[in-house]
Each structure stands twice: as structure tokens, then as C-alpha cells.
Amino acid sequence: MSTKPVVFVTRRLPEAVEARANRDYACRWNETDDVLTAADLVAGAAEARAILTCPTERWSREVIAALPDHIELIATFSVGHDHIDVRAAKERGILVTNTPDVLTEATADVAMLCLLAASRRVPEAQAMLREGRWQRWNPTELLGPGLQGKNLGIVGMGRIGRAFATRARAFGLRIHYHNRSRLAPELEAGAVYHETLATMLPAVQFLSLNCPATSENAGMIDASSLALLPPGAVLVNTARGTLVDDDALIAALESGHLAAAGLDVFNNEPAFDRRYLDRPNAFLLPHIGSSTVETRNGMGFRCLDNLDAHFAGRPAPDAVNR
């Protein structure tokens, strides 16, 4: 009889991650890879001591309350953990871990992709080619704002925000940022700190959201904050869709107050607001910020590192509710 701890895994994972998980644990897989209901989550955890989950599953207070007493740990295959009621888990004595560090570079790359594609009007250019409307080179066609010498405002200067700033500097952008607290000079690297979002927005032509989602910052990019940006600004969001008021952003894109937006995340994804599809000045991606082979393997291995530490009696390195 196997003495390996039983782990309920809610989604199929990269091949290398599954191989290591099966080697070290008695895994109970969601073989269909369908998004599971609350009842499915509770049923799947019936024999488990730990759960390895993804942001597609919602671990509400009610779901966590219904979990069996032998659940010790929920390891999420993500940095963000807003899909888990972390406080409810702590009250039940369930540890929650995440996967910091490993997706920093890949997500910063996609933020740069969104900034470039949105500002250079890539959706419109691709549509012109695919629809056979490109007849000749035109000196006034598809002009977008250049980056060099402009100001980029970053909301959230954690690991990803700083990695994005490094990339943006190479394109000639000057960095401004708003954070819960000011960084040490060596991390700031010359960036201009703004204690409030309201003071930063009028000063930047490009704005990137790189902060975690919390109840306090839900909808922080609304009509009033967008109005503070200079006309023709470009917005990038590779953090969480809940940071943005969709009605306000779509209105700003339609009016031309915003020149463009580059979005990798959405409210209620994958059931995102379909009005974005009608905006030629919106560059849209289906939440691929971390989707490199190396990054997704690293995320899975980080989950397993936390499980390994916990079951060996050591502190899990990435606990978010210790």
C-alpha cells in the first residue's frame, strides 16, 4: 500500500510537472480537465491531504468550510491567490502557497508586447493585411505614439513591475511608479515615485498595471482615473482584470481619450466583455503572460517544492497565510 500523501490536482499540468507529481505523490487527477464546480472540488478532496489548484477554481469560504478536516495545504499554480479565500483557509488551519519569482520575466515580456502592439496599432495593421486592404505604403497611415522620451507609469513595482521597467528603459521610456510604499534607491533605479495614483496619471503617456488584485484596488482604473491621463495615452494590463472598470475603459477607447489598450487579463475571464472585440484600438491576449514552457514548468515545480517542504516537516517557502 502506498504511503505517499494523496494530492488532489484540479487541472492537467505540463508533462514534466505531472511526472514529478506522480513520482512523489498519490495524485488524484481531474482527468477531463474541465473547470470544476464547488461540489466537484469538495468531492475531489475527499481522500486528499493537499490540493494543487489553478486560478480557474474558486475556493470560496463556503467551499473551504466544506473541505474534509484532513486537508492541510492548498498550493496554487499562480502568483495571484485572489481565487482562494485565504482568511477562511487559515481559520481552518489550511496553509495556502503560491508561486512567486518564476513567472516574473515571462509576464514582463508580455507586458512589453502589449505596450508595443497597442501603441503601434498592431490589431488594425493585421486586419488590413488579412482582409486584403493593404494597397500601398502610406506616409500617414496607422501612426501611433512613439515610446522614446515618454513617461511610463507603473502601478505596482514588485518583481514583475521592476522587470517591466528594465525592459521599458531599453526602449527609451522614463519610469514613474505608484506603490504602497517607496522602494529603496537601488530598486527604484531612478524611477520617480508617486505616493498617490492621482499625482502620477497626469504625468504619464503610458500606464501599466502590475499590482496584485485586492478588495481595496478593485476597479481602481475607472472613469475618474482614466480622465486624469493625458489624451492619447496607452493602457496596459497584465495583472488582473478586476483592477479595471470595463465600461469606463471601453468608453475611453471609443472616445479616443485613450489611443489604445493592451490587455492580457479581463474581468470574469474567459467570459470577458465582448465589446472589446469591436475596438480596433484594443490589443487582446487570452491571459498568456506566463505561457512559456520554462515558466509553466517552474510554476509547477514551485508548487511541488511547497508540498515537499510541508510533508517533510519544514516551512513551505511560499506560504501566503502562515
C-alpha positions as CSV (number, residue, x, y, z in Angstrom):
1,M,0.0,0.0,0.0
2,S,1.4,3.4,-1.0
3,T,2.4,5.7,1.8
4,K,2.7,8.7,-0.5
5,P,0.5,11.6,0.5
6,V,-2.7,11.9,-1.6
7,V,-2.9,15.2,-3.6
8,F,-6.0,16.3,-5.5
9,V,-4.9,18.1,-8.7
10,T,-7.6,20.1,-10.2
11,R,-6.2,20.7,-13.7
12,R,-3.8,18.8,-16.1
13,L,-0.3,20.3,-15.9
14,P,2.8,20.3,-18.1
15,E,4.2,16.8,-18.7
16,A,7.4,17.3,-16.6
17,V,5.3,18.6,-13.7
18,E,2.9,15.7,-13.8
19,A,5.8,13.2,-14.0
20,R,7.4,14.6,-10.8
21,A,4.0,14.8,-9.1
22,N,3.2,11.2,-9.9
23,R,6.6,10.1,-8.7
24,D,6.4,11.7,-5.3
25,Y,2.6,11.7,-4.6
26,A,-0.5,9.7,-5.0
27,C,-2.2,12.1,-7.3
28,R,-6.0,12.2,-7.9
29,W,-6.2,14.0,-11.3
30,N,-9.1,15.8,-12.9
31,E,-8.8,13.7,-16.0
32,T,-11.3,15.7,-18.0
33,D,-9.5,19.0,-17.3
34,D,-12.9,20.6,-17.1
35,V,-13.4,23.6,-14.8
36,L,-14.8,22.0,-11.6
37,T,-17.9,23.1,-9.7
38,A,-17.9,23.8,-6.0
39,A,-19.3,20.3,-5.4
40,D,-16.6,18.8,-7.6
41,L,-13.9,20.5,-5.6
42,V,-15.2,19.2,-2.3
43,A,-15.7,15.7,-3.7
44,G,-12.2,15.6,-5.3
45,A,-10.6,16.4,-2.0
46,A,-12.3,13.5,-0.2
47,E,-9.2,11.4,0.2
48,A,-6.5,14.1,-0.1
49,R,-4.2,15.7,2.4
50,A,-3.3,18.5,-0.1
51,I,-4.7,20.2,-3.1
52,L,-2.8,21.5,-6.2
53,T,-5.1,24.0,-7.9
54,C,-5.2,26.8,-10.5
55,P,-6.8,30.2,-10.8
56,T,-9.7,28.6,-12.7
57,E,-11.0,27.1,-9.5
58,R,-12.8,29.3,-6.9
59,W,-12.1,28.3,-3.3
60,S,-14.7,30.4,-1.5
61,R,-15.3,30.5,2.2
62,E,-18.2,28.0,1.6
63,V,-16.1,25.6,-0.3
64,I,-13.3,25.7,2.2
65,A,-15.7,25.2,5.0
66,A,-17.0,22.0,3.3
67,L,-13.5,20.5,2.8
68,P,-12.6,17.5,5.0
69,D,-10.6,18.0,8.1
70,H,-7.5,16.2,6.7
71,I,-6.8,18.9,4.1
72,E,-3.5,20.5,5.2
73,L,-2.4,22.6,2.2
74,I,-3.7,24.3,-1.0
75,A,-0.9,25.0,-3.4
76,T,-2.0,27.3,-6.3
77,F,-0.3,27.2,-9.7
78,S,-0.1,31.0,-9.8
79,V,1.3,34.1,-8.1
80,G,-2.1,35.6,-7.5
81,H,-4.3,33.9,-4.9
82,D,-7.5,36.0,-5.1
83,H,-9.4,32.9,-6.2
84,I,-8.8,31.5,-2.7
85,D,-10.4,32.8,0.5
86,V,-7.0,32.8,2.2
87,R,-8.5,34.0,5.6
88,A,-11.1,31.2,5.6
89,A,-8.3,28.7,4.8
90,K,-6.2,30.0,7.7
91,E,-9.2,29.7,10.1
92,R,-9.5,26.1,9.0
93,G,-5.8,25.5,9.6
94,I,-5.1,25.1,5.9
95,L,-1.9,26.5,4.5
96,V,-2.0,28.3,1.2
97,T,1.1,28.6,-1.1
98,N,1.7,30.4,-4.4
99,T,4.5,30.5,-7.0
100,P,6.4,33.8,-6.8
101,D,9.5,34.6,-8.8
102,V,9.2,32.0,-11.6
103,L,6.9,33.9,-13.9
104,T,8.4,37.4,-13.5
105,E,10.4,37.5,-16.7
106,A,7.7,35.9,-18.9
107,T,5.0,38.2,-17.7
108,A,7.2,41.3,-18.1
109,D,7.8,40.2,-21.7
110,V,4.1,40.1,-22.4
111,A,3.6,43.5,-20.8
112,M,6.2,44.9,-23.2
113,L,4.5,43.0,-26.1
114,C,1.1,44.6,-25.1
115,L,2.7,48.1,-24.9
116,L,4.3,47.8,-28.3
117,A,1.4,46.2,-30.0
118,A,-1.2,48.6,-28.7
119,S,0.9,51.7,-29.3
120,R,1.9,50.7,-32.8
121,R,-1.7,49.7,-33.7
122,V,-1.0,46.1,-34.5
123,P,-4.7,44.9,-34.4
124,E,-5.5,47.4,-37.2
125,A,-2.4,46.6,-39.2
126,Q,-3.1,42.8,-39.0
127,A,-6.7,43.3,-40.0
128,M,-5.6,45.4,-43.0
129,L,-3.3,42.6,-44.2
130,R,-5.7,39.7,-43.6
131,E,-8.7,41.5,-45.2
132,G,-6.7,42.4,-48.3
133,R,-7.0,46.2,-47.7
134,W,-3.3,47.0,-47.9
135,Q,-2.7,48.6,-51.3
136,R,0.4,50.6,-50.9
137,W,2.7,52.2,-48.3
138,N,1.1,55.4,-46.9
139,P,3.0,58.1,-45.1
140,T,0.1,59.0,-42.8
141,E,-1.4,55.5,-42.2
142,L,-1.5,53.7,-38.8
143,L,0.5,56.3,-37.0
144,G,0.9,55.6,-33.3
145,P,2.7,57.2,-30.4
146,G,6.4,56.5,-30.1
147,L,8.0,55.5,-26.8
148,Q,11.3,57.3,-26.8
149,G,11.4,60.1,-24.3
150,K,7.9,59.5,-23.0
151,N,6.8,58.7,-19.4
152,L,5.6,55.2,-18.4
153,G,3.6,54.9,-15.2
154,I,3.8,51.5,-13.4
155,V,1.2,50.6,-10.8
156,G,2.8,48.1,-8.6
157,M,6.7,47.9,-8.5
158,G,7.1,44.4,-7.3
159,R,9.2,41.8,-9.1
160,I,7.1,42.0,-12.3
161,G,6.8,45.8,-12.3
162,R,10.6,46.2,-11.9
163,A,11.3,43.6,-14.6
164,F,9.0,45.5,-16.9
165,A,10.7,48.8,-16.0
166,T,14.0,47.3,-17.0
167,R,12.6,46.4,-20.5
168,A,10.9,49.8,-20.9
169,R,14.1,51.8,-20.1
170,A,15.7,50.0,-23.0
171,F,13.0,51.5,-25.3
172,G,13.8,55.0,-24.1
173,L,10.9,55.3,-21.6
174,R,11.2,57.3,-18.3
175,I,9.8,55.4,-15.4
176,H,7.3,56.7,-12.9
177,Y,5.6,54.4,-10.4
178,H,2.9,54.2,-7.7
179,N,3.3,51.6,-5.0
180,R,2.1,51.0,-1.5
181,S,5.5,52.2,-0.3
182,R,8.5,53.7,-1.8
183,L,11.3,51.4,-2.9
184,A,14.9,51.5,-1.8
185,P,17.0,53.6,-4.1
186,E,18.8,50.5,-5.6
187,L,15.4,49.0,-6.6
188,E,14.0,52.3,-7.7
189,A,16.8,52.7,-10.2
190,G,16.0,56.3,-10.9
191,A,12.2,55.9,-11.2
192,V,10.0,58.7,-10.0
193,Y,7.8,57.7,-7.0
194,H,4.2,58.9,-6.6
195,E,2.5,58.5,-3.3
196,T,-0.9,58.6,-5.0
197,L,-2.2,57.4,-8.3
198,A,-3.8,60.8,-8.9
199,T,-0.5,62.6,-9.0
200,M,1.1,60.0,-11.3
201,L,-1.6,59.7,-14.0
202,P,-1.4,63.2,-15.5
203,A,2.4,62.8,-15.8
204,V,2.5,59.7,-18.0
205,Q,1.7,58.9,-21.6
206,F,1.7,55.1,-20.9
207,L,0.3,53.3,-18.0
208,S,0.9,49.6,-17.0
209,L,-0.9,47.7,-14.2
210,N,1.4,45.2,-12.5
211,C,-0.1,45.1,-9.0
212,P,-1.9,42.2,-7.3
213,A,-5.7,42.3,-7.1
214,T,-7.2,43.1,-3.7
215,S,-10.6,44.2,-2.4
216,E,-9.1,47.7,-2.0
217,N,-8.0,48.2,-5.5
218,A,-10.9,46.6,-7.4
219,G,-12.0,48.9,-10.2
220,M,-9.2,51.4,-9.4
221,I,-8.9,52.3,-13.1
222,D,-12.3,53.9,-13.5
223,A,-13.7,56.9,-15.4
224,S,-12.2,59.4,-13.0
225,S,-8.7,57.9,-13.1
226,L,-8.8,57.5,-16.9
227,A,-9.8,61.1,-17.2
228,L,-6.5,62.1,-15.4
229,L,-4.4,60.5,-18.1
230,P,-3.3,62.8,-21.0
231,P,-5.4,62.5,-24.2
232,G,-3.9,59.8,-26.4
233,A,-2.4,57.7,-23.5
234,V,-2.0,53.9,-23.8
235,L,-3.1,51.5,-21.0
236,V,-1.6,48.0,-20.5
237,N,-3.0,45.4,-18.1
238,T,-1.2,42.1,-17.5
239,A,-2.1,41.9,-13.8
240,R,-5.8,41.2,-13.1
241,G,-9.0,42.2,-14.9
242,T,-10.6,43.3,-11.6
243,L,-8.4,46.3,-11.5
244,V,-10.3,47.9,-14.4
245,D,-13.9,49.2,-14.8
246,D,-14.7,47.8,-18.3
247,D,-17.4,50.3,-19.0
248,A,-15.0,53.2,-18.3
249,L,-12.1,51.7,-20.3
250,I,-14.3,50.9,-23.4
251,A,-15.8,54.4,-23.3
252,A,-12.3,55.9,-23.2
253,L,-11.2,53.7,-26.2
254,E,-14.3,54.7,-28.1
255,S,-14.0,58.4,-27.4
256,G,-10.3,58.4,-28.4
257,H,-9.2,59.7,-25.0
258,L,-7.1,56.6,-24.8
259,A,-5.3,55.9,-28.0
260,A,-5.1,52.2,-27.3
261,A,-5.1,49.4,-24.7
262,G,-3.2,46.2,-24.5
263,L,-4.9,43.6,-22.3
264,D,-3.9,40.1,-21.3
265,V,-6.4,39.8,-18.4
266,F,-10.1,40.5,-18.0
267,N,-12.9,40.6,-15.6
268,N,-14.8,37.3,-15.5
269,E,-12.4,35.6,-17.8
270,P,-12.8,33.7,-20.0
271,A,-16.3,35.3,-20.2
272,F,-14.8,38.7,-20.9
273,D,-16.7,41.8,-22.1
274,R,-17.2,41.1,-25.8
275,R,-17.3,44.8,-26.6
276,Y,-13.5,44.8,-26.6
277,L,-13.6,42.8,-29.8
278,D,-15.3,45.7,-31.5
279,R,-12.5,48.1,-30.6
280,P,-9.7,48.2,-33.3
281,N,-7.5,50.0,-30.8
282,A,-7.6,47.1,-28.3
283,F,-4.8,44.5,-28.5
284,L,-6.1,41.4,-26.7
285,L,-4.5,38.3,-25.5
286,P,-6.1,35.3,-23.6
287,H,-4.0,35.5,-20.3
288,I,-0.8,34.2,-21.7
289,G,1.6,36.2,-19.5
290,S,3.3,33.1,-18.1
291,S,2.9,30.8,-21.0
292,T,6.4,29.7,-21.8
293,V,7.5,26.1,-21.3
294,E,10.1,27.1,-18.8
295,T,7.8,29.3,-16.8
296,R,4.9,26.8,-16.6
297,N,7.3,24.0,-15.6
298,G,8.8,26.4,-13.0
299,M,5.4,27.2,-11.6
300,G,4.5,23.5,-11.2
301,F,7.8,22.7,-9.6
302,R,7.4,25.5,-7.2
303,C,4.0,24.1,-6.1
304,L,5.7,20.7,-5.6
305,D,8.6,22.3,-3.7
306,N,6.0,23.7,-1.3
307,L,4.3,20.3,-0.9
308,D,7.7,18.6,-0.4
309,A,8.7,21.0,2.3
310,H,5.3,20.7,4.1
311,F,5.3,16.9,4.1
312,A,8.9,16.8,5.3
313,G,8.0,18.9,8.3
314,R,9.7,22.1,7.0
315,P,8.0,25.5,6.5
316,A,6.6,25.8,3.0
317,P,8.8,28.5,1.3
318,D,5.9,30.3,-0.4
319,A,3.2,30.3,2.3
320,V,0.8,33.3,2.0
321,N,-1.2,32.7,5.2
322,R,1.3,31.2,7.7
